[in-house]
Amino acid sequence: MDQSSEHKTESRWRVLQRCLTIVRRTQQGGAKRNDLLSAVYQTMGDDAYGNTTGSALTKRFDRDRASIREKLGIELRYERGHGYVIRDWGTSLFDLPDADIKSLAYLATLFVDNTPHSQ
């Protein structure tokens, strides 16, 4: 493997790691752009986006969001007052055993519509 293909492979892995970090953070609830970037930097270090700033950072972040949609089938939408939230999962990233799903279903019956975080 030559050096350029090694770099491309590493790049794809770094993009995937950033994307999964963004998805993981939005699973916790709505997040502003800076919250998502902070999660990425905390996970991957200060060079997660190659030390870019300004419009270059915005472009890379937007490309990550596009990759999340196109490659992972997860639609992130920005909602005023909430930040980025997951609107559509496409294919779920979770594969829980039946017993765990039954436990979650039971817990769901305990929450009525007006209970905080019932969704």
C-alpha positions as CSV (number, residue, x, y, z in Angstrom):
1,M,0.0,0.0,0.0
2,D,1.5,3.3,-1.0
3,Q,1.5,6.4,1.3
4,S,-1.3,8.2,-0.6
5,S,-3.8,5.2,-0.2
6,E,-2.8,4.9,3.5
7,H,-3.7,8.6,4.0
8,K,-7.0,8.1,2.2
9,T,-7.9,5.1,4.4
10,E,-7.0,7.0,7.6
11,S,-9.0,9.9,6.3
12,R,-12.1,7.7,5.9
13,W,-11.7,6.3,9.3
14,R,-11.4,9.7,10.8
15,V,-14.5,10.9,9.0
16,L,-16.4,7.9,10.2
17,Q,-15.2,8.4,13.8
18,R,-16.3,12.1,13.6
19,C,-19.7,11.1,12.2
20,L,-20.3,8.4,14.8
21,T,-19.4,10.9,17.5
22,I,-21.9,13.4,16.1
23,V,-24.6,10.8,16.0
24,R,-23.8,9.6,19.5
25,R,-24.0,13.2,20.8
26,T,-27.3,13.9,19.1
27,Q,-28.7,10.7,20.6
28,Q,-28.4,12.5,24.0
29,G,-30.7,15.3,22.8
30,G,-30.6,18.4,20.7
31,A,-27.1,19.9,20.2
32,K,-25.9,23.2,18.7
33,R,-23.1,23.0,16.2
34,N,-20.5,24.0,18.9
35,D,-21.7,21.2,21.1
36,L,-21.2,18.7,18.3
37,L,-17.8,20.1,17.5
38,S,-16.8,20.0,21.2
39,A,-17.9,16.3,21.4
40,V,-15.7,15.5,18.3
41,Y,-12.7,17.4,19.8
42,Q,-13.1,15.7,23.1
43,T,-13.2,12.3,21.5
44,M,-10.6,12.8,18.8
45,G,-8.4,15.6,20.0
46,D,-7.9,19.2,18.8
47,D,-6.8,18.1,15.4
48,A,-10.0,16.2,14.6
49,Y,-10.7,18.6,11.8
50,G,-7.1,19.1,10.8
51,N,-6.9,22.3,12.8
52,T,-9.2,24.1,10.4
53,T,-11.3,27.2,11.5
54,G,-13.9,29.5,10.1
55,S,-15.5,28.6,6.8
56,A,-13.1,25.7,6.2
57,L,-14.3,24.1,9.4
58,T,-18.0,24.8,8.5
59,K,-17.5,23.0,5.1
60,R,-15.9,20.0,6.8
61,F,-18.7,19.8,9.4
62,D,-21.3,20.1,6.7
63,R,-19.6,17.3,4.7
64,D,-19.7,15.1,7.9
65,R,-23.5,15.8,8.2
66,A,-23.9,14.9,4.5
67,S,-22.0,11.6,5.1
68,I,-24.2,10.9,8.1
69,R,-27.2,11.2,5.8
70,E,-25.8,9.5,2.7
71,K,-23.7,6.7,4.2
72,L,-25.4,6.0,7.5
73,G,-29.0,6.9,6.5
74,I,-29.5,9.2,9.5
75,E,-31.1,12.5,9.0
76,L,-30.0,15.3,11.3
77,R,-32.1,18.5,11.2
78,Y,-31.6,21.8,12.9
79,E,-34.6,22.8,15.0
80,R,-34.7,26.3,16.5
81,G,-34.4,26.1,20.2
82,H,-33.2,22.5,20.2
83,G,-30.2,22.5,17.8
84,Y,-29.5,19.4,15.7
85,V,-31.7,16.5,16.4
86,I,-32.2,13.1,14.7
87,R,-35.3,13.2,12.5
88,D,-34.9,9.9,10.7
89,W,-32.9,6.8,11.4
90,G,-33.2,4.9,8.2
91,T,-31.7,1.6,9.4
92,S,-31.2,1.4,13.1
93,L,-27.7,1.2,14.5
94,F,-29.0,-0.7,17.5
95,D,-29.3,-4.5,17.7
96,L,-30.7,-5.3,21.1
97,P,-31.7,-8.7,22.4
98,D,-35.4,-9.4,22.8
99,A,-35.3,-9.2,26.6
100,D,-33.8,-5.7,26.4
101,I,-36.4,-4.6,23.9
102,K,-39.2,-5.9,26.2
103,S,-37.6,-4.0,29.1
104,L,-37.6,-0.8,27.0
105,A,-41.2,-1.4,25.9
106,Y,-42.2,-1.8,29.6
107,L,-40.5,1.4,30.5
108,A,-42.2,3.2,27.6
109,T,-45.6,2.3,29.1
110,L,-44.6,4.1,32.3
111,F,-44.3,7.5,30.5
112,V,-47.3,9.4,29.5
113,D,-47.2,11.9,26.6
114,N,-46.6,15.0,28.9
115,T,-43.8,13.4,30.9
116,P,-40.4,15.1,30.3
117,H,-38.4,13.1,27.7
118,S,-41.3,10.7,27.1
119,Q,-40.3,10.4,23.4
